[in-house]
Amino acid sequence: MIKLLQNVSWTEARELLLGSARPVETERAPLQEAGGRILAADLNAAEDVPPFDRSAYDGYALRAADAARASKDRPVTLTLTETIAAGTVPRVEVTPGTAAHLMTGAPIPSGADCVINFERTSFTAETVTLFAPLRPGDNVVRRGEDVKAGTLLAPAGTMIDPGTAGTLAAQGAASVCVYRRPVIGLISTGSEVVEAEEAQRPGQIRNANRASFTALLRREGCEVRYLGLAGDEAAAIRDRIARGLADCDAVILTGGVSVGDWDVTPEAMAQAGAEILLRGVDMKPGMACAYGARDGKLVIGLSGNPASALTNFCACVLPAVRRLCGRARPQLPDFTAQLAADFRKKSPADRFLRGRLELAEGVVRFVPAAGQGNAVLSSAIGCDAFALIPAGSGPVSTGTALRGFSLAL
């Protein structure tokens, strides 16, 4: 049995969850629908790109030897043999005293070893005149200049970005092996919570956590299955967890993880067969939480306070979700930046500030959101980073260098 951990550091919590997460299965996806998916196999080049020597310009292919003595005072005139459009094949060899008219991307004809763009020439329908020497290879895009056959282009675990997608297409791939999208079950708890579309009575709050986590998980490439509102009854929460574990790759709950009389989420997790791995993380906001697992599937209980839940999730849980997605590097990218505004509170525990990164005059700055309270969800609007104020710090002044992590994909 795994020993229950309590109030550990956020880095220990993150590593615990990372060690418990495994990538989901793989599948093939059409290339045109694979953007943002995660490669499940190394991408090795099967062929050279481009597959032939080609022209970098609209101009003329010739022998550099014929232009060796060309100058403004002693121009060299060559006879044109043919016009070669992109996508066609040359028919005539370039021999001494001749040149071929060709377009950008057209194959270099046999016998030619350089290209001159037409702006640097004088030409007629039958001839081209040169006014400067050329060297072999000038303005020729060589076969394999972009990609050599056999080259590792992207390892498994890489997100398919525009460059990867285009490179796959250049290799003739109509489909690609990717990790399937993990299915994450989402449960909201709390008898005071109502859905966004429902009438709100006195004492009730709308379900902001559902919308926030649905947006965040989908952004990360997951499918979200909403398992409903469960109130504050352990049995109702347990049943939803059990349903989620039957059909989903992980389950996330918000609410009911503190130590009050109605905080029964950890109890419900245990009733559903999850082994509780951790209770509480020594960080602010986001201290209250419960992490568990059953049959290799994570069950994550987070605070009902929206900003607390998001902070804990991003700092501790998100890397594990990225591993589920198949990412080879699930850790969030870190940074060091100057604090752009004073933060006046003391920080007895590690404290994360929500905000955004900006680059101005060559300096990376972290701009904290105006409101940093546990329930101030609006401060997450436009948030793309979290900056860390270490435990034991007093008020932090503008210009202080802080480390943190970015939410960049």
Summary of the structure (lengths in Angstrom):
residues: 409
radius of gyration: 30.6
end to end distance: 35.4
largest distance: 97.2
contacts: 1364
relative contact order: 0.14
helix: 21%
strand: 34%
